[in-house]
Amino acid sequence: MWRSCLRLRGGGRHLLNCPRGGLTASEGPGPKPPARARAYAPPAERKRFYQNVSITQGEGGFEINLDHRKLRTPQAKLFTVPSEALAVAVATEWDSQQDTIKAYTMHLTTLCNTSLDNPTQRGKDQLIQAAAKFLDTDTVCYRVEEPETLVELQRNEWDPVIGWAERRYGVKIGSSTSIMGPSIPARTREVLVSHLASYNTWALQGIEFVVSQLKSMVLTLGLIDLHLTVEQAVLLSRLEETFQIQKWGNVEWAHDYEVWDLQARTAAGALFVHLCSESSAVKHKLLQG
């Protein structure tokens, strides 16, 4: 299914370095400055410097080739992903770039870079806690007391999702109009933390990314479990904003752009979670089209 969305040609063995200033092609061997942990800022656009994109399987996993250069992370590590499906999806991002490379649109590549470089030096337990902390401030658990139309909208749209999560995981979540939010039972937290622990570290990077986009653990679980579509999850996460827009009007193009961007990020994060669990027994693969 992945092969049908690619036009990947050629392959090679040189390097592509991605240092702090953005994406750069390696001009030859030589010492590299020591990498340091950091949060990645979106690099500036630069001209596309390659023609062909391909994937190969190496000892550590699947690699991305840009012409005769192997893709590398911002900290100059070999860009290697655990599944063929994820490699094909990342290769598609690179192959779809036009005259300039818009790195800020390549969310799967960014998530892979974060997993490989781990700039914030977080382990599995820390990733789980980072995602689980959103239970205390979950968007769908905070309710308004007025106006009544918004109260009813939140009840009609958010209560069914909370009810699904409570039945799916056998827990109690609830909602509250208090500024302190709902009181999440200890057992609920334990059950959901245990569920998150069933994912590998790469998938947890994706889960935390989606949670941070939607500001909701409940919506993220619904999306990852395929109970919600990306469009539904984003709409539910922006319910109050949508209500205000309908009441006061839309800022031309700005609000639409925000929705599209949030949908793209959320979709990439959810896809990343699923693809990180894919595996392949293929020893060496070069996709051509």
Salt bridges, closest charged atoms under 4 A:
GLU45 OE1 - LYS102 NZ 3.92
GLU63 OE1 - LYS70 NZ 2.71
GLU84 OE2 - ARG3 NH2 3.61
ASP95 OD1 - ARG9 NH2 3.94
ASP95 OD1 - ARG48 NH2 3.93
ASP136 OD1 - ARG189 NH2 2.77
GLU148 OE2 - ARG155 NH2 3.99
ASP159 OD1 - ARG143 NH2 2.81
GLU166 OE2 - LYS172 NZ 3.97
GLU208 OE1 - ARG122 NH2 2.70
ASP225 OD2 - ARG168 NE 3.01
GLU241 OE1 - ARG238 NH1 3.37
GLU258 OE1 - ARG238 NH1 3.72
ASP261 OD2 - ARG265 NE 3.11
